[in-house]
Amino acid sequence: MPLHQAKFASISVFCGLIYYKMTQVTLEQIVAAIPNLDPAELKALEMSVGVAIRMHEANRFSDDAPILSEASEEGPGLHDHALTFLSAIDSVELSLADQALLASLILSDGYEQQQFSSRDINDIIEENRRPRIAHVTSTITALLNRDYLDKQGKGLSLTKEGRAKARGLIGMLQRRVDEAA
């Protein structure tokens, strides 16, 4: 296919996607049409999708925190549940150690931070509308003593035991919510 035809096909596919957004054609209808496209149209569709993705990412900085999202086929991750319970200030009562453990899980899994600080933990707690832990070092020390957190230099990291404890805590909280419903 000549270059000018490929550009035209790309523009037409892109316009088709815009039309899709405006007319609410379902994603299933678009997916069903893909096998009927010839290779040039598929290449144009691929280029158009690439442009759309770059447009969406244009306002993100390289050092922005990853977008916390769940894979639709997998369901919410452990950190998504931790975030749900940490942010449910009116319906879920958490001890300071519980809050710090859930915040550590969010930092470790949700933000993919291998190491974090006590300030990071307090920031996550505060971002979820809970008050900062006044004496966070006492709470962190308790988690370190139980091997839920590991300290390497000035950085903290969530251990396997800490992840298991957080999983158990989330399970317990979920059972409480289910029983109350």
Residue pairs with C-beta under 8 A, 6 or more apart in sequence:
1 9
1 40
5 40
6 40
6 43
6 44
9 40
9 41
9 43
9 44
10 44
10 47
10 48
12 44
13 41
13 44
13 45
13 48
14 48
14 51
14 52
17 48
17 49
17 52
19 25
20 30
34 42
34 45
37 45
65 111
66 110
66 111
66 112
68 79
68 80
68 83
68 110
68 111
70 76
70 77
70 80
76 84
77 109
77 110
78 105
78 109
78 163
78 166
78 167
78 170
79 105
79 106
79 108
79 109
79 110
80 110
81 170
81 174
82 102
82 103
82 105
82 106
82 110
82 166
82 170
83 102
83 106
83 110
83 128
85 92
85 94
85 102
85 170
85 173
86 94
86 99
86 102
86 103
86 106
86 124
86 125
86 128
86 130
87 128
87 129
89 128
89 129
89 130
91 177
92 173
92 176
92 177
94 102
94 130
96 133
96 139
97 139
97 142
97 143
98 169
99 125
99 130
99 133
100 121
100 125
100 133
100 136
100 139
100 140
100 143
101 143
101 148
101 162
101 165
101 166
101 169
102 166
102 169
102 170
103 120
103 121
103 122
103 124
103 125
104 116
104 121
104 143
104 148
104 149
104 156
104 158
104 162
104 166
105 158
105 162
105 163
105 166
106 124
107 113
107 116
107 120
107 121
107 124
107 158
108 114
108 116
108 157
108 158
108 163
113 120
114 157
115 152
115 155
115 156
115 157
116 155
116 156
116 157
117 154
117 155
117 156
118 136
118 137
118 140
118 156
119 136
121 133
121 136
121 140
121 156
122 132
122 133
122 136
125 131
125 132
125 133
126 132
133 139
140 149
140 156
143 149
143 162
144 150
144 151
144 156
146 161
146 165
147 159
147 161
147 162
148 158
148 159
148 161
148 162
148 165
148 166
149 156
149 157
149 158
149 159
149 162
150 156
150 157
150 158
150 159
158 166
